[in-house]
Amino acid sequence: MNSLLKGTFLLIIATFLGEVTEFIVNMILARELGESGLGQYMTILPTIFLVLMLASFELPVSVSKMVAENDEKYYRSLLGHAVRMAILITAVLSIASAVILPLVPAFKGYHPMFKWVVLLLIPVITISSVARGFFMGKNEMGKIAVAYFLRRIIQLLLLALVFQFFEFDPDTSLLVAFCTMAGSELVVFTYLLHLFIVSYQNIKKQPGEPLSGPHVRKSLMAVSVPTTAMRLFNALTHAVQPFLIKAAVIQAGISPETATEQYGMLAGVAMTIGFFPAFIAHSFLIILIPAVSKAYAQKEFIKLQKILQQVMLITFIYGIPAVVAFYVFAEPLTNVFFHSSDAAIYLQLLAPYFLFHFFVIPMQAYLIGLGLVKDAFIHTVWATIISFSLIWIVGSQPEWHMGGIIIGMNAGSVLLTLLHYITICKKIGITWPLKAAIRNSPN
C-alpha cells in the first residue's frame, strides 16, 4: 500500500470517529439547550463559520501546495513568509471584525461575549492554518488526523464535564456551548503549534536557500484567493437554495407550510443521510492537494493518471454500495434515525446527487493541485446556474414540484462532475474513456 492510500486510510478512520463524536456532541447540545436553544445555536453557526473561513484564508490549501512543490531547502524561507502573511491577515481581519461584528444583526439576542469569543478565535485559526498546511504538504497525515479527532473529542469532553457539574441560564448555556468548541480549537492550535515549532527548529539546522517574499505571497494568493472565493460562492448559494426551493414548490401550488415541511425532509433528513459517506471524499480532499501538486510540479504524468484511477476506483467501491443501500433501505433509514418515512422517496431520488458529489470532492482537490482553481470555480458557477434554473423551471410545475427540485439538483451534480473530469483528463493526458495516453506535451 503506497503512502497516498495509507494517508487516506488514516484520515478516513479519524474522520469517521470524528463524525461519530460530533453526533454525540449534537445529542448533548440538544439535551442541554433544548429545541429553542439548539435552534439558536445552529442559526448563529453559519455566521461564525464564515468569519473563521475568512480567517483561515484557505492557507492550509495554498501552503500545502507550495510545500509539496518545493524542495526542503526552501522550507525555512517559505514558512517565514507564510507566517508573516498570516500575521498580517490576522491583524487586518481582527481589526475589521472588532468594528463590524458588534453591528452584525445575527448576533443580536445572544450573550454579549459571543462576538468577542469569535474575535479571539481569529488568530488561533489563521496561525494553525499555516501549521496544518505545512504538515499536509509534507504528507504527515498522522498529525492532521490526530488534530481533527482531537478537536471533536475535546469538545465532547468539555461539554460533558461543564454541563454535568454546572447549570446555566439559557443565554449563558449557548455561550458555554460555543466556548467548548472554541476551547477545542485552542487545544488543536496548541498541539499543531508545538509540532510546527519543533519541525521549524529542525529545518533551521539544515542548509537552506531563500525565496523572495513577493514570489511566495503571489503563489499563496494565487491559490487562496480563488479558493476562498469559491467557498464564499458555495456559502452564498447554500444560503439562497432553501428560499429558491420553497419559492418554486409554492409556485407549483404547494402551501408555504407544506413547502417548509418538504424542504425540512429534503435537507434535514435525506441529505443528512445521503452525505454521511462523504467523510471518505473529504479525506481524499486533504491528501490529494499536496500529492497532486508535487507530482505535477515534477511532471510525473503517469503518476498523476494512476492517482486519478485509484481515487475513481475507491470512490466507486464505496459510493455505489452506499447509494444502493440508501435506495433499498430508504424507508427504514429515515424511520429509525429521523422518524420520517415521507423523506424516503427523496433519499431514493437523490441517489445520483450523492454519488456524483462523492466524485466531485476529490476531483476539486485534484484541480487545485494542478493549479486549476479558477477552472474549478467556473465549473461550480455554471453547474449552479444550470441547477438553479432547472429547480425553478421544473420545480415550479404543478405536476413536478419536489420531483422537479430533485431533477435540478441531480443535473447540477452530474454537470459539475463531468466538467471537473474532462478538465483533469485534458490536463494530465488521459483520453476518453479512462485510458492513459501520455502526450509529449500535456496542456
C-alpha positions in Angstrom: 0.0 0.0 0.0 1.5 3.3 -1.1 1.8 6.5 1.1 -1.3 8.0 -0.6 -3.5 5.1 0.3 -2.0 4.9 3.8 -2.6 8.5 4.5 -6.1 8.4 3.1 -7.0 5.3 5.2 -5.7 7.1 8.3 -7.7 10.2 7.6 -10.8 8.1 6.9 -10.6 6.4 10.3 -10.0 9.7 12.1 -12.8 11.5 10.2 -15.3 8.6 10.8 -14.5 8.7 14.5 -14.9 12.5 14.4 -18.3 12.2 12.7 -19.5 9.7 15.4 -18.2 12.0 18.1 -19.9 15.0 16.5 -23.2 13.1 16.5 -22.8 12.5 20.3 -21.9 16.2 20.7 -25.2 17.2 18.9 -27.1 14.8 21.2 -25.7 16.6 24.3 -26.4 20.0 22.8 -30.0 19.0 22.0 -30.5 17.8 25.6 -28.9 20.7 27.4 -30.0 23.6 25.1 -33.5 22.3 24.3 -35.2 22.8 20.9 -35.2 26.6 21.1 -31.6 26.8 22.3 -30.3 24.3 19.7 -32.1 26.3 17.0 -30.4 29.5 18.1 -27.0 27.7 18.3 -27.4 26.3 14.7 -28.6 29.6 13.5 -25.5 31.6 14.5 -23.0 28.9 13.5 -23.0 29.7 9.7 -22.1 33.3 10.5 -19.3 32.2 12.9 -18.0 29.7 10.3 -18.0 32.4 7.7 -15.7 34.6 9.9 -13.4 31.6 10.7 -13.3 30.6 7.0 -12.1 34.1 6.2 -9.5 33.8 9.0 -8.1 30.6 7.5 -7.9 32.3 4.1 -7.5 28.7 2.7 -3.9 28.8 3.9 -3.9 25.0 4.6 -4.6 24.5 0.8 -2.1 27.1 -0.5 0.7 26.4 2.0 0.4 22.6 1.5 0.6 23.1 -2.3 3.7 25.3 -2.1 5.4 22.9 0.4 4.7 19.9 -1.8 6.0 21.7 -4.9 9.3 22.9 -3.4 12.4 21.3 -2.1 13.1 21.1 1.6 15.9 23.7 1.3 13.3 26.3 0.6 11.1 25.5 3.6 12.6 27.9 6.1 12.2 30.9 3.8 8.7 29.8 2.6 7.4 29.2 6.1 8.8 32.5 7.3 7.0 34.4 4.6 3.8 32.4 5.1 3.8 33.1 8.9 4.3 36.9 8.3 1.5 36.8 5.8 -0.7 35.0 8.3 0.1 37.6 11.0 -0.9 40.4 8.6 -4.2 38.6 7.7 -4.8 38.2 11.5 -4.2 41.9 12.2 -6.4 43.2 9.3 -9.3 40.7 9.9 -9.2 41.2 13.7 -9.4 45.0 13.4 -12.2 44.7 10.8 -14.1 42.2 12.9 -13.8 44.2 16.0 -15.5 47.1 14.2 -18.1 45.0 12.2 -19.1 42.1 14.5 -20.8 44.3 17.1 -23.0 45.7 14.3 -23.9 42.3 12.8 -27.7 41.7 13.3 -27.1 37.9 13.6 -25.5 38.4 17.0 -28.5 40.3 18.4 -30.3 38.3 21.1 -27.1 36.4 22.0 -24.8 36.8 25.0 -22.6 39.9 24.6 -19.4 37.8 24.9 -20.3 35.7 21.9 -18.8 38.0 19.3 -15.7 38.5 21.3 -15.0 34.8 21.6 -15.2 34.7 17.8 -12.8 37.6 17.6 -10.3 35.7 19.8 -10.5 32.7 17.6 -9.3 34.6 14.5 -5.5 34.4 15.3 -5.9 30.8 16.5 -7.4 29.7 13.2 -5.1 31.7 11.0 -1.8 30.6 12.6 -2.9 27.0 12.9 -3.8 27.1 9.2 -0.1 27.6 8.3 0.9 24.7 10.5 -1.8 22.5 9.1 -0.8 23.3 5.5 2.8 22.6 6.3 2.1 19.1 7.6 -0.3 18.4 4.7 2.4 19.4 2.3 4.9 17.1 3.9 2.3 14.3 3.8 2.4 13.9 7.6 -1.3 13.0 7.7 -1.0 11.3 11.1 -0.7 14.8 12.7 -3.7 16.1 10.7 -5.7 13.0 11.6 -4.9 13.5 15.3 -5.7 17.2 15.1 -9.1 16.5 13.5 -10.1 13.9 16.1 -8.7 15.9 19.0 -11.0 18.8 18.1 -14.1 16.6 18.3 -13.2 14.6 21.4 -12.1 17.7 23.4 -15.4 19.4 22.6 -17.3 16.3 23.7 -15.3 16.1 27.0 -15.7 19.8 27.7 -19.5 19.7 27.0 -20.0 16.6 29.2 -18.0 17.9 32.1 -19.3 21.5 32.1 -23.0 20.6 31.9 -22.5 17.7 34.3 -21.4 19.9 37.2 -22.9 23.3 36.4 -26.2 24.8 35.5 -26.7 28.0 33.4 -29.5 30.2 32.2 -30.4 29.8 28.5 -28.2 32.7 27.2 -25.2 31.5 29.2 -25.7 27.9 28.1 -25.4 29.0 24.5 -22.2 30.9 25.2 -20.8 27.9 27.2 -21.7 25.5 24.3 -19.8 27.7 21.9 -16.9 28.2 24.3 -16.4 24.4 24.4 -15.9 24.5 20.6 -13.6 27.4 20.9 -11.7 25.5 23.7 -11.2 22.5 21.4 -9.8 24.8 18.7 -7.4 26.2 21.2 -6.2 22.7 22.2 -5.7 21.8 18.5 -3.9 25.1 18.0 -1.5 24.4 20.9 -0.9 20.8 19.5 -0.2 21.9 16.0 1.9 25.0 17.0 4.1 22.8 19.2 4.7 20.3 16.4 5.3 23.2 14.0 7.9 24.9 16.2 9.7 21.6 16.7 9.8 21.0 12.9 10.8 24.5 12.2 13.7 24.3 14.6 14.9 21.1 12.8 14.6 22.9 9.4 16.7 25.8 10.7 19.5 23.4 11.4 19.7 22.4 7.7 21.2 24.5 5.0 18.6 26.5 3.2 18.1 28.8 0.3 15.9 31.9 0.2 12.7 32.5 -1.7 11.6 36.1 -2.5 8.7 37.4 -0.4 6.7 38.7 -3.4 7.1 35.3 -5.1 5.8 33.4 -2.0 2.9 35.8 -1.4 1.9 35.8 -5.0 1.9 31.9 -5.1 -0.1 31.7 -1.9 -2.6 34.3 -3.0 -3.0 32.6 -6.4 -4.5 29.6 -4.6 -6.0 31.2 -1.5 -8.0 34.0 -3.2 -9.9 31.9 -5.8 -10.4 29.0 -3.3 -11.8 31.4 -0.7 -14.0 33.0 -3.4 -15.3 29.5 -4.4 -16.1 28.7 -0.7 -17.8 32.1 -0.3 -19.8 31.4 -3.5 -20.8 28.0 -2.2 -21.8 29.5 1.1 -23.9 32.1 -0.7 -25.7 29.5 -2.9 -26.3 27.3 0.1 -28.0 30.2 1.8 -30.1 31.0 -1.2 -31.1 27.5 -2.1 -33.7 26.9 0.6 -35.6 30.0 -0.4 -35.4 29.2 -4.1 -36.7 25.6 -3.5 -39.5 26.7 -1.3 -40.5 29.5 -3.7 -40.5 27.0 -6.6 -42.8 24.5 -4.9 -45.1 27.3 -3.6 -45.3 28.5 -7.3 -46.3 24.9 -8.1 -49.3 25.2 -5.8 -48.0 23.8 -2.5 -48.8 25.8 0.6 -46.0 27.6 2.4 -46.3 25.4 5.5 -46.1 22.2 3.4 -43.2 23.7 1.4 -41.3 24.3 4.6 -42.0 20.7 5.8 -40.9 19.2 2.5 -37.7 21.2 2.5 -37.0 20.1 6.0 -37.4 16.4 5.0 -35.2 17.1 1.9 -32.3 18.9 3.7 -32.7 17.7 7.3 -33.4 14.0 6.6 -32.5 12.8 3.0 -29.4 14.9 2.6 -28.1 14.3 6.1 -28.2 10.5 5.5 -27.0 10.7 1.9 -23.9 12.8 2.7 -22.7 10.7 5.6 -20.2 8.6 3.4 -18.7 11.9 2.2 -16.2 11.9 5.0 -14.2 9.5 2.8 -14.3 12.0 -0.1 -13.2 14.8 2.3 -10.3 12.6 3.4 -9.2 12.5 -0.2 -9.6 16.3 -0.4 -7.0 16.7 2.3 -4.4 14.3 1.0 -4.8 14.8 -2.8 -3.8 18.5 -2.9 -0.2 18.1 -1.9 0.2 14.7 -3.6 -1.1 16.0 -7.0 0.8 19.3 -6.6 4.1 17.5 -6.1 3.6 15.1 -8.9 2.5 17.8 -11.3 5.5 20.1 -10.3 7.8 17.1 -11.2 5.9 16.4 -14.5 5.1 12.9 -13.4 2.0 12.5 -15.6 1.9 8.7 -15.4 1.8 9.0 -11.6 -1.0 11.6 -11.9 -3.0 9.2 -14.0 -2.5 6.4 -11.6 -3.6 8.6 -8.7 -6.7 9.6 -10.5 -7.5 6.0 -11.3 -7.0 4.9 -7.7 -9.3 7.7 -6.5 -12.0 6.9 -9.0 -11.8 3.2 -8.2 -12.1 3.7 -4.4 -15.0 6.1 -4.9 -16.8 3.6 -7.0 -16.1 0.9 -4.4 -17.7 2.8 -1.5 -20.1 5.1 -3.5 -22.0 2.6 -5.5 -22.9 0.3 -2.5 -23.7 3.4 -0.4 -26.3 4.8 -2.8 -27.7 1.3 -3.5 -28.1 0.8 0.3 -29.8 4.3 0.6 -32.2 3.3 -2.2 -33.1 -0.1 -0.9 -33.3 0.8 2.8 -34.5 4.3 2.4 -37.7 3.9 4.4 -36.1 2.1 7.4 -33.2 4.6 7.5 -35.5 7.6 7.6 -37.8 5.9 10.1 -35.1 4.7 12.5 -33.0 7.9 12.5 -35.4 10.7 11.9 -38.9 9.1 12.2 -39.9 10.4 8.8 -40.9 7.8 6.2 -42.1 10.6 3.9 -38.4 11.5 3.3 -37.6 8.0 1.9 -38.6 8.9 -1.7 -36.4 12.0 -1.6 -33.5 9.9 -0.4 -34.1 7.4 -3.3 -34.4 10.1 -6.0 -31.3 11.9 -4.8 -29.0 8.9 -5.3 -27.3 10.4 -8.4 -26.8 13.7 -6.5 -24.9 11.9 -3.7 -22.9 9.6 -5.9 -21.6 12.3 -8.2 -20.7 14.5 -5.2 -18.6 11.7 -3.9 -16.6 12.1 -7.1 -16.7 15.9 -7.2 -15.0 16.5 -3.8 -11.7 14.7 -4.6 -11.7 16.0 -8.2 -11.9 19.5 -6.8 -8.7 18.8 -4.8 -7.2 17.4 -8.0 -7.9 20.6 -9.9 -6.4 22.7 -7.1 -3.2 20.5 -7.1 -3.0 21.0 -10.9 -3.2 24.8 -10.5 -6.7 24.9 -12.0 -8.6 26.6 -9.1 -10.2 29.2 -11.4 -11.5 26.3 -13.6 -13.0 24.6 -10.5 -14.6 27.9 -9.6 -16.0 28.5 -13.1 -17.3 24.9 -13.2 -19.1 25.5 -9.9 -20.7 28.7 -11.1 -22.0 27.1 -14.3 -23.3 24.0 -12.6 -25.1 26.2 -10.0 -26.7 28.3 -12.7 -28.0 25.2 -14.6 -29.1 23.6 -11.3 -30.9 26.6 -10.0 -32.5 27.2 -13.4 -33.9 23.7 -13.5 -35.0 23.9 -9.9 -37.2 26.9 -10.7 -38.3 25.9 -14.2 -39.2 22.2 -13.5 -39.9 22.5 -9.7 -42.5 25.2 -10.2 -44.6 23.0 -12.5 -47.6 21.6 -10.6 -47.0 18.1 -11.8 -43.4 18.1 -10.6 -42.9 20.3 -7.6 -40.3 18.4 -5.3 -39.6 15.9 -8.1 -38.6 18.8 -10.3 -36.4 20.2 -7.5 -34.5 16.9 -7.3 -34.1 16.8 -11.1 -32.4 20.2 -10.9 -30.1 19.1 -8.1 -29.2 15.9 -9.8 -28.5 17.7 -13.1 -26.1 20.2 -11.4 -24.2 17.4 -9.7 -23.7 15.4 -12.9 -22.7 18.5 -14.9 -20.1 19.6 -12.2 -18.6 16.1 -12.2 -18.3 15.9 -16.0 -16.7 19.4 -16.2 -14.2 18.6 -13.5 -13.3 15.2 -15.0 -12.9 16.4 -18.6 -10.7 19.3 -17.5 -8.5 16.9 -15.4 -8.2 14.4 -18.3 -7.2 17.1 -20.7 -4.6 18.5 -18.3 -2.8 15.2 -17.5 -3.2 13.5 -20.8 -6.0 10.9 -20.4 -8.2 10.1 -23.3 -11.8 9.0 -23.1 -12.6 6.6 -21.6 -10.2 6.4 -18.6 -7.1 5.1 -20.5 -3.7 6.5 -20.2 -2.4 8.2 -23.3 0.8 10.1 -22.4 1.2 13.1 -24.6 4.6 14.6 -25.3 3.5 17.9 -24.0 0.3 17.8 -21.9 -1.7 21.0 -21.7 
